[in-house]
């Protein structure tokens, strides 16, 4: 009608997005799937190391080398997995990953030498720690807009709890039935559980919005999306992308290194192997609490403030690692490790949608997930080489404080990205990937 102001069309999504059970359904599915990534995680694989050494007649260094090769090779695939999620949706990709992951686990039950073991580790780390993890957490970002941070926090907390409990069950199962039987059984469990969860737990992928929702129609909260979806190439040209990527790499590198060598690090400070192992419990408990709290705060507090706080906690943990003693100080150190690692993983999953939108979120997160996996491969080696050079962990961990402190300085001066990519004034970014993105990775 003449004189009327045209209002852009609202987001086109399935009607069920408005229902009360939509968000719980997605969070429940993603939480369980995230917990089922356990067979590809370091904690669960550690239960197989000694049986593999005795069963295959190979040395610990050979197993460690195969594991590092598998981790690094798996990390290289993450940007491509992210693009598949953007193109085909988290639901379809999750089903494909589950089938491949289950088959790799079943194939590992037939392993007879180091070549097959290395190939198996590539599959475990690529599909379990990497691809399935990325699909589960990206599903939350894609399907849930309101209180996305809290939803991501709940998902990460439940998933982390399942991963942490897996080694307890696997130790006994491997001892009673052997690593071959347990690996085959894990493959069956992945296929039987993850595939129907993805089919019935995740709705059809929401449609991309045809026009931006006007600010007057949006609630005043931090969980709204930017007016324009950024491509991966555009996001990678912002300081905020590299702040998050740097933080993820530092937390993964140092957190994994300290956890991998925890028995030895705390043993140097006077704790017995049993006391050092028990310290994983407060680390896990604090990490779960930090995940929930960070998810809640992510909807209300600036990303930069939470990033700096998480890196400060990691810095304190590194200093404490050189001076703790049996008792409360060791417990405090373990809690700091858990808080730093879990809080930053939650931040990464929530900050990117609010900064760059959802159209290319898989491709964007895939690059950062590659750094996460790669950091977990190099962390144990870094501390091991440093200890061999200095004869003690204290000089190494104190020197490593330079890394989170540098990341804090970077975050403090980095600017939050604008509402739209440079050169785009209005409308929705084209879902097609530009040439510069095609050449990346």
HELIX and SHEET records of a PDB file:
HELIX    1   1 UNK A   15  UNK A   18  5                                   4    
HELIX    2   2 UNK A   21  UNK A   35  1                                  15    
HELIX    3   3 UNK A   38  UNK A   40  5                                   3    
HELIX    4   4 UNK A   42  UNK A   56  1                                  15    
HELIX    5   5 UNK A   60  UNK A   76  1                                  17    
HELIX    6   6 UNK A   78  UNK A   88  1                                  11    
HELIX    7   7 UNK A   90  UNK A  108  1                                  19    
HELIX    8   8 UNK A  114  UNK A  123  1                                  10    
HELIX    9   9 UNK A  124  UNK A  132  3                                   9    
HELIX   10  10 UNK A  133  UNK A  143  1                                  11    
HELIX   11  11 UNK A  148  UNK A  177  1                                  30    
HELIX   12  12 UNK A  179  UNK A  201  1                                  23    
HELIX   13  13 UNK A  215  UNK A  217  5                                   3    
HELIX   14  14 UNK A  232  UNK A  235  1                                   4    
HELIX   15  15 UNK A  239  UNK A  260  1                                  22    
HELIX   16  16 UNK A  262  UNK A  268  1                                   7    
HELIX   17  17 UNK A  273  UNK A  298  1                                  26    
HELIX   18  18 UNK A  303  UNK A  321  1                                  19    
HELIX   19  19 UNK A  328  UNK A  356  1                                  29    
HELIX   20  20 UNK A  361  UNK A  390  1                                  30    
HELIX   21  21 UNK A  393  UNK A  413  1                                  21    
HELIX   22  22 UNK A  435  UNK A  439  1                                   5    
END                                                                             
